[in-house]
């Protein structure tokens, strides 16, 4: 995703990047879809783990895992909502979205201890 903001410079310097060949819009959607798929997969796995914890009698663990699952799903939903407003050919907008992706990434590290 970071390469999307550099397409104009790559074109000006005759650098044939993947983002240049496929286009900014395609790369933005691809990278966002991959991040969302990962977040939803984590949310699903944590949700199933929460149900398993209830079955073993670990209610506290189930609640922690369920909350971590909800946080992952919210991160994915936030990305879907925000990417709709991004114009892929505007480097400033793409960069702002890219930084939001990093915020969700680091937020995931903060939530990670609750998934145990």
C-alpha positions as CSV (number, residue, x, y, z in Angstrom):
1,X,0.0,0.0,0.0
2,X,2.8,2.4,0.7
3,X,4.0,2.2,-2.9
4,X,0.7,3.6,-4.1
5,X,1.7,7.1,-3.0
6,X,4.9,6.8,-5.0
7,X,3.4,6.0,-8.4
8,X,3.8,9.5,-9.8
9,X,7.5,9.5,-8.9
10,X,8.0,6.0,-10.3
11,X,6.4,7.1,-13.6
12,X,8.5,10.2,-13.8
13,X,11.6,8.2,-13.3
14,X,10.6,5.3,-15.6
15,X,10.4,2.8,-12.7
16,X,8.0,0.0,-13.5
17,X,6.5,-0.7,-10.1
18,X,3.6,-3.2,-9.5
19,X,1.4,-0.3,-8.4
20,X,2.2,1.5,-11.7
21,X,1.4,-1.5,-13.8
22,X,-1.8,-2.5,-12.0
23,X,-3.0,1.0,-11.0
24,X,-3.5,2.8,-7.8
25,X,-7.1,1.9,-7.4
26,X,-6.5,-1.8,-7.9
27,X,-3.6,-1.8,-5.4
28,X,-5.5,0.2,-2.8
29,X,-8.5,-2.2,-2.9
30,X,-6.3,-5.3,-3.0
31,X,-4.2,-4.2,0.1
32,X,-7.3,-3.1,2.0
33,X,-9.1,-6.4,1.2
34,X,-6.2,-8.4,2.4
35,X,-6.0,-6.5,5.7
36,X,-9.8,-6.8,6.2
37,X,-9.7,-10.5,5.4
38,X,-6.9,-11.0,8.0
39,X,-8.8,-9.0,10.6
40,X,-12.1,-10.9,10.1
41,X,-10.2,-14.2,10.1
42,X,-8.7,-13.3,13.5
43,X,-12.1,-12.1,14.7
44,X,-13.7,-15.5,13.7
45,X,-10.9,-17.5,15.3
46,X,-11.1,-15.6,18.5
47,X,-14.9,-15.9,18.5
48,X,-14.7,-19.7,18.1
49,X,-12.0,-19.8,20.9
50,X,-14.4,-17.8,23.1
51,X,-17.1,-20.4,22.6
52,X,-14.6,-23.1,23.4
53,X,-13.6,-21.4,26.6
54,X,-17.2,-21.2,27.7
55,X,-17.4,-25.0,27.2
56,X,-14.5,-25.5,29.5
57,X,-15.9,-23.3,32.2
58,X,-13.4,-20.4,31.6
59,X,-15.9,-17.6,31.5
60,X,-13.3,-14.9,32.1
61,X,-11.2,-16.2,29.2
62,X,-14.3,-16.4,27.0
63,X,-15.2,-12.7,27.7
64,X,-11.6,-11.6,27.0
65,X,-11.5,-13.5,23.7
66,X,-14.9,-12.3,22.7
67,X,-13.9,-8.7,23.3
68,X,-10.7,-9.2,21.3
69,X,-12.8,-10.7,18.6
70,X,-15.1,-7.7,18.5
71,X,-12.0,-5.4,18.4
72,X,-10.6,-7.2,15.4
73,X,-14.0,-7.1,13.6
74,X,-14.3,-3.4,14.4
75,X,-10.9,-2.8,12.9
76,X,-11.9,-4.5,9.7
77,X,-15.2,-2.7,9.5
78,X,-13.4,0.6,10.1
79,X,-11.1,-0.1,7.1
80,X,-14.0,-0.9,4.9
81,X,-15.8,2.3,5.8
82,X,-12.7,4.5,5.5
83,X,-11.4,3.1,2.1
84,X,-14.6,4.2,0.4
85,X,-13.7,7.8,0.9
86,X,-10.1,7.5,-0.4
87,X,-9.3,8.6,-3.9
88,X,-6.5,6.3,-4.9
89,X,-4.8,8.8,-7.1
90,X,-4.5,11.3,-4.3
91,X,-1.3,10.5,-2.4
92,X,-2.3,12.5,0.7
93,X,-5.5,10.5,1.1
94,X,-3.8,7.2,0.5
95,X,-1.1,8.1,3.1
96,X,-3.7,9.0,5.7
97,X,-5.5,5.7,5.1
98,X,-2.1,3.9,5.3
99,X,-1.4,5.5,8.7
100,X,-4.9,4.4,9.9
101,X,-3.9,0.9,8.9
102,X,-0.8,1.2,11.1
103,X,-2.9,2.4,14.0
104,X,-5.1,-0.6,13.7
105,X,-2.0,-2.8,13.5
106,X,-0.6,-1.4,16.7
107,X,-4.0,-1.5,18.3
108,X,-4.0,-5.2,17.6
109,X,-0.8,-5.6,19.6
110,X,-2.5,-3.9,22.5
111,X,-5.5,-6.3,22.3
112,X,-3.3,-9.4,21.8
113,X,-2.7,-10.2,25.5
114,X,-6.5,-10.4,26.0
115,X,-6.7,-13.3,23.6
116,X,-4.9,-15.7,25.9
